[in-house]
Amino acid sequence: MRTHQMECAAVTKAAPSFVDLTEDIQEALDESGISNGHVTVFSPDTTCALLVNERESGLLEDIKRTIARLSSNGDEARAGILGASSVVLPAVDGRLRLGVWQRVLLVELREPSQRSIVIQIVGD
């Protein structure tokens, strides 16, 4: 069993907005040399969320409208309702095991910022 960890940055340009992290995560998996295991993606910031879903414009607009409706409840409340600070994904044969259209998205909830993302891979 091996472990590989790296950090990357995601730059957001607006709030709310979405940053697709999928390729960065796959690159980390490629660099790790691990074929089968678990990939944990974590953001230490409480004013953004991680979400695994389709990157479809209509869906993203629906999420933005939901965020706007929740705006009076504060950033942390929105993060708690929208997603999580981490997601765990399976790695199979050196590839992230996602659905056909699924992507890993960082959702900015407060203001444009540079967000730190920790990627940890455990497996063989």
GUFIFI-198987 format. One line per 3 residues: number of its first residue (from 1); for each residue x negated, y negated, z negated of N, C-alpha, C. Coordinates in Angstrom, 1 decimal. Last residue first. Example, Ala and Ser with C-alpha at 12.3 -4.5 7.8 and 13.67 -1.06 7.14 Angstrom:
<recs>
2	-12.8 2.2 -7.1 -13.7 1.1 -7.1 -12.9 0.0 -7.9 | -13.2 5.7 -7.8 -12.3 4.5 -7.8 -13.2 3.3 -7.8;
</recs>
This chain:
<recs>
124	2.5 -0.7 4.3 1.4 0.1 4.9 1.1 -0.3 6.3 | 3.3 -3.5 2.2 3.6 -2.3 2.9 2.3 -1.6 3.4 | 4.3 -6.8 1.9 3.8 -5.6 1.1 4.2 -4.4 1.9;
121	3.8 -10.2 2.3 4.1 -8.9 3.0 3.5 -7.8 2.2 | 5.0 -13.4 1.8 4.3 -12.3 1.2 4.7 -11.0 1.9 | 4.9 -16.8 2.4 5.2 -15.5 3.0 4.4 -14.4 2.4;
118	6.1 -19.8 1.4 5.2 -18.7 1.0 5.8 -17.5 1.7 | 6.2 -23.1 2.5 6.9 -21.8 2.6 5.8 -20.8 2.3 | 6.9 -26.5 1.8 6.0 -25.4 1.7 6.7 -24.1 1.7;
115	7.9 -29.1 3.9 8.3 -28.1 2.9 7.3 -27.0 2.9 | 8.0 -32.5 4.3 7.2 -31.3 4.6 7.5 -30.3 3.5 | 11.1 -34.1 5.2 10.0 -33.8 4.3 9.2 -32.7 4.9;
112	14.2 -35.9 5.1 13.0 -35.4 5.9 11.8 -35.2 5.0 | 16.3 -34.9 2.4 15.7 -35.9 3.2 14.5 -35.3 4.0 | 18.1 -32.6 1.6 17.9 -33.9 0.9 17.5 -35.0 1.9;
109	18.2 -30.1 2.9 19.4 -30.6 2.2 19.3 -32.1 1.7 | 17.3 -28.0 5.5 17.0 -29.2 4.8 18.2 -29.8 4.2 | 16.9 -24.7 5.7 18.0 -25.7 5.8 17.6 -26.9 4.9;
106	15.2 -22.5 7.7 15.1 -23.3 6.5 16.1 -24.4 6.7 | 16.1 -19.3 8.9 16.2 -20.8 9.0 16.0 -21.4 7.7 | 15.4 -16.7 10.9 15.2 -17.1 9.5 15.1 -18.6 9.6;
103	17.9 -15.2 13.0 16.7 -16.0 12.8 16.6 -16.3 11.4 | 19.7 -12.9 15.1 19.3 -13.4 13.8 18.0 -14.1 13.8 | 20.4 -11.5 17.3 20.4 -13.0 17.4 20.0 -13.7 16.1;
100	20.0 -8.8 16.6 19.7 -9.3 17.9 19.5 -10.8 17.9 | 18.7 -8.7 13.2 19.7 -8.4 14.2 19.4 -9.1 15.5 | 15.3 -7.7 12.3 16.5 -8.7 12.3 17.5 -8.2 13.3;
97	12.6 -6.8 11.2 13.8 -6.0 11.5 15.0 -7.0 11.3 | 9.6 -7.8 12.6 10.7 -8.1 11.6 11.9 -7.4 12.1 | 7.2 -5.2 13.4 8.2 -6.3 13.8 9.2 -6.5 12.7;
94	5.7 -3.0 12.8 5.0 -4.3 13.0 5.9 -5.4 13.4 | 7.5 -0.9 12.2 6.7 -0.8 13.4 6.1 -2.2 13.8 | 9.4 -3.1 10.4 9.4 -1.8 10.9 8.5 -1.8 12.2;
91	10.1 -4.9 7.5 9.2 -4.8 8.6 9.1 -3.4 9.1 | 13.0 -6.5 6.1 12.2 -5.3 6.4 11.3 -5.5 7.6 | 13.0 -9.4 4.0 13.3 -8.8 5.3 12.5 -7.5 5.5;
88	14.3 -11.5 1.7 13.5 -10.3 1.9 13.9 -9.6 3.1 | 14.2 -14.9 0.8 14.9 -13.8 1.5 13.8 -12.7 1.7 | 14.7 -17.6 -1.5 13.9 -16.6 -0.9 14.8 -15.6 -0.2;
85	16.5 -19.5 -2.4 15.1 -19.9 -2.2 14.2 -18.9 -1.7 | 19.5 -19.3 -0.4 18.7 -18.9 -1.5 17.3 -19.5 -1.3 | 22.5 -21.0 0.4 21.5 -19.9 0.6 20.7 -19.7 -0.6;
82	24.7 -22.6 -0.3 24.3 -22.3 1.1 23.4 -21.1 1.3 | 24.9 -22.8 -3.1 26.0 -22.3 -2.3 25.6 -21.9 -0.9 | 22.4 -23.8 -3.8 22.9 -22.6 -4.4 24.0 -22.0 -3.6;
79	22.2 -26.1 -2.3 21.3 -25.1 -2.0 21.8 -23.7 -2.6 | 24.3 -27.6 -3.5 24.4 -27.2 -2.0 23.4 -26.1 -1.7 | 23.2 -27.9 -6.0 24.5 -27.2 -5.8 24.6 -26.7 -4.4;
76	21.0 -29.5 -5.4 20.8 -28.1 -5.9 22.0 -27.3 -5.8 | 22.1 -31.9 -4.4 21.3 -31.1 -3.6 21.2 -29.6 -4.1 | 25.6 -32.7 -5.3 24.2 -32.7 -5.5 23.4 -31.6 -4.7;
73	28.3 -33.0 -4.8 27.9 -32.0 -5.8 26.4 -32.0 -6.1 | 28.9 -34.5 -2.6 29.0 -35.1 -4.0 28.6 -34.2 -5.1 | 28.5 -32.8 -0.4 27.5 -33.8 -0.7 27.7 -34.5 -2.1;
70	30.1 -30.9 0.7 29.6 -30.6 -0.7 28.6 -31.7 -1.2 | 30.7 -31.9 3.2 31.8 -31.8 2.2 31.3 -31.6 0.8 | 28.1 -31.6 4.3 28.7 -33.0 4.1 29.8 -32.9 3.1;
67	28.0 -28.8 4.5 27.0 -29.6 3.6 27.6 -31.0 3.3 | 30.0 -28.4 6.4 30.1 -27.9 5.0 29.2 -28.6 4.1 | 28.8 -29.6 8.6 30.0 -30.1 8.1 30.3 -29.6 6.7;
64	26.6 -27.9 8.9 26.4 -29.3 8.6 27.6 -29.9 8.0 | 27.9 -25.5 9.6 27.2 -25.5 8.3 26.9 -27.0 7.9 | 28.9 -26.3 12.1 29.8 -25.9 11.0 29.2 -26.0 9.6;
61	26.5 -26.6 13.4 27.4 -27.7 13.2 28.4 -27.5 12.1 | 25.7 -23.9 13.5 24.9 -24.9 12.8 25.7 -26.2 12.5 | 27.7 -22.8 15.1 27.6 -22.4 13.8 26.8 -23.4 12.9;
58	27.1 -24.2 17.5 28.4 -24.3 16.9 28.4 -23.9 15.4 | 24.4 -23.3 18.1 24.7 -24.7 17.9 26.1 -24.9 17.2 | 22.9 -20.7 16.5 23.9 -21.0 17.5 24.4 -22.4 17.2;
55	21.0 -18.7 15.3 20.7 -20.1 15.6 21.6 -20.6 16.7 | 22.5 -16.6 12.9 22.2 -16.9 14.2 21.9 -18.4 14.3 | 20.6 -16.1 9.8 21.8 -16.1 10.6 21.4 -16.4 12.0;
52	19.4 -16.5 6.7 19.3 -15.6 7.8 20.6 -15.5 8.6 | 18.0 -19.2 5.0 19.2 -18.6 5.5 18.9 -17.7 6.7 | 17.0 -21.2 2.3 16.6 -20.2 3.4 17.9 -19.4 3.8;
49	17.2 -24.7 1.5 17.6 -23.3 1.4 17.1 -22.5 2.5 | 16.1 -27.4 -0.5 16.3 -26.8 0.8 16.7 -25.3 0.5 | 15.6 -28.3 -3.0 16.5 -29.1 -2.2 16.5 -28.7 -0.7;
46	13.7 -26.9 -4.4 15.1 -26.7 -4.8 16.1 -27.4 -3.9 | 10.9 -25.3 -3.2 11.7 -26.5 -3.2 13.1 -26.2 -3.5 | 9.5 -23.0 -2.7 9.6 -23.4 -4.1 10.4 -24.7 -4.2;
43	10.7 -20.4 -0.6 10.4 -21.9 -0.7 10.6 -22.3 -2.1 | 9.6 -17.3 0.8 10.0 -18.1 -0.4 9.7 -19.6 -0.2 | 10.1 -14.2 2.0 9.9 -15.6 2.4 10.4 -16.4 1.3;
40	8.7 -11.0 2.2 9.4 -12.0 1.3 9.0 -13.4 1.8 | 8.9 -8.1 3.8 8.4 -9.4 4.0 9.3 -10.3 3.1 | 8.0 -4.7 3.4 8.9 -5.8 3.1 8.2 -7.1 3.3;
37	7.1 -2.2 5.8 7.2 -2.7 4.5 8.2 -3.8 4.3 | 4.8 -1.3 8.3 6.1 -1.0 7.7 6.1 -1.5 6.2 | 2.4 -2.5 9.1 3.4 -2.1 10.1 4.8 -1.9 9.5;
34	0.0 -5.0 8.6 1.0 -4.1 8.0 2.1 -3.8 9.0 | -1.6 -7.0 9.6 -1.9 -5.6 9.9 -1.0 -4.6 9.3 | -1.2 -9.7 9.2 -1.4 -8.8 8.0 -1.9 -7.4 8.4;
31	-0.7 -10.9 11.6 -2.0 -11.1 11.0 -2.3 -10.1 9.8 | 2.0 -10.1 11.9 1.0 -9.7 12.9 -0.4 -9.8 12.3 | 3.1 -11.5 9.8 3.2 -10.1 9.8 2.1 -9.5 10.8;
28	2.7 -14.1 10.7 2.1 -13.7 9.4 2.1 -12.1 9.3 | 4.2 -14.1 13.0 2.8 -14.3 13.1 2.1 -13.8 11.8 | 6.8 -13.9 11.8 6.3 -12.8 12.6 4.8 -12.9 12.8;
25	6.9 -16.4 10.6 6.9 -15.2 9.8 6.4 -14.0 10.5 | 6.8 -18.0 12.8 5.8 -18.1 11.8 5.7 -16.9 11.0 | 9.3 -17.2 14.0 8.0 -17.0 14.7 6.8 -17.1 13.7;
22	11.2 -18.1 12.1 11.1 -16.7 12.5 9.7 -16.4 13.1 | 12.0 -20.5 11.2 10.7 -20.0 10.7 10.3 -18.6 11.2 | 13.5 -23.3 12.3 13.4 -21.9 12.6 12.0 -21.4 12.2;
19	15.2 -25.6 10.4 13.8 -25.3 11.0 13.8 -23.8 11.1 | 17.8 -27.9 10.5 17.4 -26.5 10.4 16.0 -26.4 11.1 | 19.3 -30.5 8.4 18.7 -30.0 9.6 18.2 -28.6 9.4;
16	21.3 -33.1 7.0 20.8 -31.7 7.0 20.2 -31.4 8.4 | 18.3 -34.8 7.5 19.1 -34.0 6.5 20.6 -34.2 6.8 | 15.4 -34.5 9.5 16.7 -35.1 9.1 17.3 -34.2 8.0;
13	13.1 -33.1 10.0 13.2 -34.5 10.6 14.5 -35.2 10.2 | 10.7 -31.1 8.3 12.1 -31.4 8.6 12.2 -32.9 9.1 | 8.2 -28.9 8.7 8.5 -30.3 8.7 9.9 -30.5 9.1;
10	6.8 -26.4 6.8 7.9 -26.7 7.7 8.2 -28.2 7.6 | 3.7 -24.6 6.4 4.5 -25.8 6.2 5.6 -25.9 7.2 | 2.7 -21.6 4.8 2.8 -22.5 5.9 3.7 -23.6 5.6;
7	0.6 -19.2 3.2 1.6 -20.4 3.1 1.6 -21.1 4.4 | 0.5 -15.7 2.7 0.0 -16.9 3.3 1.1 -18.0 3.0 | -0.6 -12.4 1.8 0.2 -13.6 1.5 -0.4 -14.8 2.3;
4	-0.3 -8.9 1.7 -0.9 -10.1 2.5 0.0 -11.2 2.1 | -1.1 -5.7 0.5 -0.4 -7.0 0.3 -1.1 -8.1 1.1 | -0.6 -2.2 0.9 -1.4 -3.4 1.0 -0.5 -4.6 0.8;
1	-0.9 1.2 0.0 0.0 0.0 0.0 -0.9 -1.2 0.0;
</recs>
